[in-house]
Amino acid sequence: MKDSNGLTLIDLISVIAILGILAGIAVPSVISVIENSRSEVCLANQEEVERMYEAYLDLEYLVRCTFSRAS
């Protein structure tokens, strides 16, 4: 019987091949999730800017009405 004390070259190549296949499957999924989250953040920021602009316009209207009555 042969005494085996470690991994053979075939074992290492097999492990590296399996890891490469798993990485090939995982990386596109991760990239897709990152792109989707960036677009969601962009949309949320756009909605926030719209709400703040509407609040600014409301405040400007109130200020103009207040000063026009005071005159």
Sine and cosine of phi, psi and omega as CSV:
sin_phi,cos_phi,sin_psi,cos_psi,sin_omega,cos_omega
0.00,0.00,0.62,-0.78,-0.01,-1.00
-1.00,0.04,0.70,-0.72,0.02,-1.00
-1.00,0.00,0.88,-0.48,-0.02,-1.00
-0.97,-0.24,0.85,-0.53,-0.03,-1.00
-0.95,-0.31,0.00,1.00,-0.05,-1.00
-0.18,-0.98,-0.23,-0.97,0.00,-1.00
-1.00,0.06,0.58,-0.81,0.08,-1.00
-1.00,-0.01,0.15,-0.99,0.01,-1.00
-0.89,0.46,-0.62,0.79,0.03,-1.00
-0.88,0.47,-0.66,0.75,0.04,-1.00
-0.88,0.48,-0.72,0.70,-0.01,-1.00
-0.90,0.43,-0.68,0.73,0.01,-1.00
-0.90,0.45,-0.63,0.78,0.02,-1.00
-0.89,0.45,-0.70,0.72,0.00,-1.00
-0.90,0.43,-0.69,0.73,0.01,-1.00
-0.90,0.44,-0.63,0.78,0.03,-1.00
-0.91,0.42,-0.68,0.73,0.01,-1.00
-0.90,0.43,-0.69,0.73,0.03,-1.00
-0.89,0.45,-0.61,0.79,0.05,-1.00
-0.90,0.44,-0.66,0.75,0.03,-1.00
-0.90,0.43,-0.71,0.70,0.02,-1.00
-0.88,0.47,-0.64,0.77,0.04,-1.00
-0.91,0.41,-0.63,0.78,0.03,-1.00
-0.90,0.45,-0.49,0.87,0.04,-1.00
-0.99,0.15,-0.65,0.76,-0.13,-0.99
-0.98,0.21,-0.62,0.78,-0.12,-0.99
-0.88,0.48,-0.73,0.69,0.03,-1.00
-0.88,0.48,-0.57,0.82,0.04,-1.00
-0.91,0.42,-0.68,0.73,0.00,-1.00
-0.91,0.42,-0.67,0.74,0.02,-1.00
-0.89,0.46,-0.65,0.76,0.02,-1.00
-0.89,0.45,-0.68,0.73,0.02,-1.00
-0.89,0.45,-0.66,0.75,0.01,-1.00
-0.89,0.45,-0.70,0.71,0.01,-1.00
-0.90,0.43,-0.65,0.76,0.03,-1.00
-0.90,0.44,-0.65,0.76,0.00,-1.00
-0.93,0.37,-0.59,0.81,0.05,-1.00
-0.90,0.43,-0.65,0.76,0.01,-1.00
-0.93,0.37,-0.57,0.82,0.05,-1.00
-0.92,0.39,-0.64,0.77,0.05,-1.00
-0.90,0.44,-0.66,0.75,0.01,-1.00
-0.88,0.47,-0.69,0.72,0.01,-1.00
-0.90,0.43,-0.66,0.75,0.03,-1.00
-0.90,0.44,-0.65,0.76,0.03,-1.00
-0.91,0.42,-0.63,0.77,0.02,-1.00
-0.90,0.44,-0.68,0.73,0.03,-1.00
-0.90,0.43,-0.61,0.79,0.03,-1.00
-0.91,0.42,-0.66,0.75,0.04,-1.00
-0.90,0.44,-0.65,0.76,0.03,-1.00
-0.88,0.47,-0.69,0.72,0.02,-1.00
-0.90,0.43,-0.65,0.76,0.00,-1.00
-0.92,0.38,-0.61,0.79,0.04,-1.00
-0.91,0.42,-0.66,0.75,0.04,-1.00
-0.90,0.44,-0.64,0.77,0.04,-1.00
-0.90,0.43,-0.63,0.77,0.04,-1.00
-0.88,0.47,-0.71,0.70,0.00,-1.00
-0.90,0.44,-0.64,0.77,0.05,-1.00
-0.89,0.45,-0.68,0.73,0.00,-1.00
-0.91,0.41,-0.66,0.75,0.02,-1.00
-0.89,0.45,-0.65,0.76,0.03,-1.00
-0.88,0.47,-0.70,0.71,0.00,-1.00
-0.90,0.45,-0.64,0.77,0.00,-1.00
-0.91,0.42,-0.69,0.72,0.01,-1.00
-0.90,0.43,-0.63,0.78,0.02,-1.00
-0.92,0.40,-0.62,0.78,-0.02,-1.00
-0.92,0.40,-0.71,0.70,-0.02,-1.00
-0.96,0.28,-0.49,0.87,0.01,-1.00
-0.95,0.30,-0.50,0.87,0.05,-1.00
-0.96,0.27,-0.54,0.84,-0.05,-1.00
-0.95,0.31,-0.40,0.92,-0.06,-1.00
-0.96,0.27,0.00,0.00,0.00,0.00
